[in-house]
């Protein structure tokens, strides 16, 4: 009986760890893609889990919401923090670099 309980606990622990790794890999991909799209430097090559909580998924079942933090830099000197929240496997909140935009150069007044 004790062996069965230990095996069930080990399987549940492995399932929890596997889901956490999958969420971290998804968050890393999303953060890296956002930095690439915004033309900023992705720092430390990783995300850091900073929060976890139970929530209701869109289908009504109980799920887990995980919050991750990552760092990026505009010029290689400054360090900015980005944050993303995954509910299940879906991105529900993102704070970080916005997409790069090209602004046309204006000529100084009087030069034509």
N, C-alpha and C positions, 0 to 999 in steps of 0.2 A: 504493500500500500504506500509506504513512504517513497519508494522508488518511482512509482507512478506520479505522485505529487511533485517530486523533484523534476521529473521529465516534463511535466506540464508547465511548471514554472520556468524551466530552461527554454522551452519552446516559446512561451509568451515573452520572455526576455529577448530572445533572438528576433522575434517578430517586431518588437518595439525598436530594437537597435537597427534592424533592416529598414524600417519605415523612416527612422530618423536620418539614416545615411542617404536614403533616396531623396528626402526633402532637402537635405543640405546640398546634394549634387544638383538638384533642380534650382535651388536658390543661387548656387554658384554660376550656373549657366545663364540665368536671368540677369544677374549682376554684371557678369562679363559682357554679355550682349548689349546691355544698356550703356556700359562704358565705351564699348566699341562704337555704338551708334552716336554717342555724344562726343566722340573723339577726345576722350580723356584717358589717363593712365590708370589701369586697374592695379591697386597696390596689394601686396602680401599674397596674392594669388589664392585667396580663400575668403570664405564667409564665416561669421561667428554666430552661433545660436545665442540669443540674449533673452529669449522668452518662450514660454510654452503654456498653453491653456486649453481647456476643453471648450468646445463650441458645437453649435448645430450646423451641419452641412446643408447645402441646398435641398437635398432629398429628405431632410428631417432627421436623419440618423446622427448619432453622437460622433464627433470627430475631434481632431486636434488642430489647433492653430499654432504655428511656429513663427517666431520673429527672428530675423537674421540681420546682422550688421556687416557692412563691408566698407572698405576705404578706397578712395580714388583721389587723383590729383590732376589739376588742370595744367600745371607747368613742371611737375616733378619736385617742387619745393614745398608747396602747401599740401595739407592733408585734410580732405573733406570726408564726412561720414555719410554713407547711404544706408537705407533701411528698407527691408521688404518683408511682407507678411504673407505666408502661405497658409491657406485654409484647405486642409486635405492636400491636394496637389495644385490647387488653383492660386494664382497670384491675386490677392485682394487689396493690397496697399503697397505703394512704392514711393520712396523718397530718395532722390539721388540726382545724378546728372541728367539734364534734359538733352534732347537731341540737338546736335550741333546745327547752327544756322549760319548762313553766309550773309554778311551784311555788305552791301556795296560801299566802296570807298567814295567819299565825297571830296570834291575838289575844294580847296580853301576859297573863301569868298574873294572875288576879284580876279581869279584865274580862270580864264575861259579860252 
